[in-house]
Amino acid sequence: RLHIVEESIECLRRNDYGGYTIPAHNLYPFQWNWDSAIVAAGWAVFDEARAWAELETLFSGQWEDGMVPSIIFHKPSTTYFPGPEIWGLPGSPSKSTGITQPPVAAISARFLFEQTVHGKLAEKKMADLFPKLLASHRWWYKARDPEKKGVVAILHPWESGMDNSPAWDAAMKFPTDNLPPYERKDLHHVSASMRPTKDTYDHYLTLLYRFKAENFYDWKKLYWVSPFRMTDLCTNSILFRANQDLRWLAMKLGKDDVVSEIDEWLDRGFEGFKQLWDDNAGLYQCQDQLTGKLVDAPTSAAFLPLFAGVASKEQAAKLVENLKQWLDSVPFGVPSTDPNDPRFEPLRYWRGPVWIIINWMICNGLLHYGYDDIAERIYDDSVALTSNAGLREYFDPKTGDGCGGELFSWTAAMCLAWLD
Ligand code: DGY
């Protein structure tokens, strides 16, 4: 594995644009929110100051209302669509998108803080960062759970990070608007067979333009007007876990005054997750907030409540039973959709391929519940995939071939921080 470690360090250095790491050249030429938070853990392995800089730069893009955008457009680029001119206006490009992404930052901050060798540096950095992390979690509850369900809503598939998950198919059937003509730049870099379809993009853009029309992404309005409003398992599992890590950091920093607020989020979140359990399927499911129905879609997000730690022992056992079947159906796990489901597409982005960061979260959850053997199996698959195919964006679960972007930062970060 020595060469993978060297290659991973080299990859992060190559994708370092000065204080932030792009996910991959050409395909994703800006700072992405959850990518960066994960990448910080990779930097921490060999350059602690640079790891903190990654989070600092991410939060330099935080909005006044507390939201951390999904993408921050630090420097111009011609290789990505929709870029700053689309999110803003042609003469007045926006500094960021107007939507967010799964809140990994507090999880990453705790990781950095716990494994610091420069205690003083970590204490200083953490003291600066903590109020920003807290403001971002407060934003989630005020903007995305105004009805106090205990679980938060995403309003765009891009916010889930799992852009074209089969879990969004039914909800993404709303009529699209008359869109200005546009050119997909992602298709210059990656085969169309590995990317979302044109119809999916028309829906993504309809949402974008409608949100922009609401006074430039006014959080007070978007929740009520969006034709897509979903309780996403990935976002909520990460937020629940991030709340625990934020609480841990609050205790370390002596910020006892905010602990009861975080405890309230955790208590309500725990109750909220109970509504998402589908006992027939033996899986958690996302919930369409506009119809109130659970979405029948077996995706890898179903296992992330293990990472959150909200599943009971019995629920965990049923999840693991399903997970084993999925793993027995393909040579490399964890596929992002159940390989026995008709919606499974082994090459297409979030409809089948294996993602190393999701493997990490699932393994972390499995170890917490005592399923060491199956965690080891997923760990071994992750090592095999990255050793054989390199630092790719995602992997074909049937062949182990690499897909999507190359020299991909968060895959490199996982090779350093997890698969070492
Ligand atoms: C993309 O453009 O594919 C990104 O996932 C959006 O955030």
Boltz pocket constraint, residues with backbone or C-beta under 6 A from the ligand:
constraints:
  - pocket:
      binder: B
      contacts: [[A, 27], [A, 70], [A, 81], [A, 158], [A, 161], [A, 163], [A, 186]]
      max_distance: 6.0
